Amino acid sequence: MPDAKKIRIFGLLLGLIALGLGVGLLTARYYRPVEHPSGIQGMFWPDPKQLYPFITMDDTGARFGLDRLKGKWSFLFFGYTHCPDVCPITLSVMNQVYEELQRRGLGSEVQMLFVTVDPERDTTRRLAEYVHRFNPAITGLGGSMAQIQSLAGQLGVLSVKDEADEHGNYLVDHSTALFLIDPKGRLISLFSAPHEAASIVSRFLQIRDFVGQQT
């Protein structure tokens, strides 16, 4: 095996390890067991992480910052439009979650956000076309890498860009977690893959009720 290829594979493995550590360290730092009600898993309580101001761009080209997280429950997933498997599967689940919450009369309380980790290829137009295939209510977030990192860095989200092939195509390894931000702009929970719509809806309703009782 050529040395260059060995180095690339070794670097990719290190990146994947770092990716796992990023979410693991975040969970270890912010997760606290919930004493009541029992059975809520993956909830960061009593110390939900308050997010700080950030700037990204939505799929209409408008600014999207912390102010647009306030007042709604936000489901965030980080991925990219060229993703071959995890992203389309997760977006399908997000669509199912949204439709179920809408059926329950809660659609106006939530927003579904897909944040690209590949701004080089994911233009505003491409993001809009991609996420709206799954549901017009899903919003794509992009911008420059620095802008994306202003949000991703706060959540411990890491991504590793693979080496491009002879046609310029490449993959990006990234977190598969689905993040839940509460209406105060706090990271309140994390849903680990594999994602299942019914389970997410059930846990969300428990979290929503519990947080509502604390305010």
ZIVEN-V514847 format. One record per residue. N is the residue number from 1. SS is DSSP state (H for helix, E for strand, C for the rest). Layout:
N_SS / N_SS
This chain:
1_C / 2_C / 3_H / 4_H / 5_H / 6_H / 7_H / 8_H / 9_H / 10_H / 11_H / 12_H / 13_H / 14_H / 15_H / 16_H / 17_H / 18_H / 19_H / 20_H / 21_H / 22_H / 23_H / 24_H / 25_H / 26_H / 27_H / 28_H / 29_H / 30_H / 31_C / 32_E / 33_C / 34_C / 35_C / 36_C / 37_C / 38_C / 39_C / 40_C / 41_C / 42_C / 43_E / 44_E / 45_C / 46_C / 47_C / 48_C / 49_E / 50_E / 51_C / 52_C / 53_C / 54_C / 55_E / 56_E / 57_E / 58_E / 59_C / 60_C / 61_C / 62_C / 63_E / 64_E / 65_E / 66_H / 67_H / 68_H / 69_C / 70_C / 71_C / 72_C / 73_E / 74_E / 75_E / 76_E / 77_E / 78_E / 79_E / 80_C / 81_C / 82_C / 83_C / 84_C / 85_C / 86_H / 87_H / 88_H / 89_H / 90_H / 91_H / 92_H / 93_H / 94_H / 95_H / 96_H / 97_H / 98_H / 99_H / 100_H / 101_H / 102_H / 103_H / 104_C / 105_C / 106_C / 107_H / 108_H / 109_H / 110_E / 111_E / 112_E / 113_E / 114_E / 115_E / 116_E / 117_C / 118_C / 119_C / 120_C / 121_C / 122_C / 123_C / 124_H / 125_H / 126_H / 127_H / 128_H / 129_H / 130_H / 131_H / 132_H / 133_H / 134_H / 135_C / 136_C / 137_C / 138_E / 139_E / 140_E / 141_E / 142_E / 143_C / 144_C / 145_H / 146_H / 147_H / 148_H / 149_H / 150_H / 151_H / 152_H / 153_H / 154_H / 155_H / 156_C / 157_C / 158_C / 159_E / 160_E / 161_E / 162_C / 163_C / 164_C / 165_C / 166_C / 167_C / 168_C / 169_C / 170_C / 171_C / 172_E / 173_E / 174_E / 175_C / 176_C / 177_C / 178_E / 179_E / 180_E / 181_E / 182_C / 183_C / 184_C / 185_C / 186_E / 187_E / 188_E / 189_E / 190_E / 191_E / 192_C / 193_C / 194_C / 195_C / 196_C / 197_H / 198_H / 199_H / 200_H / 201_H / 202_H / 203_H / 204_H / 205_H / 206_H / 207_H / 208_H / 209_H / 210_H / 211_H / 212_H / 213_H / 214_H / 215_C
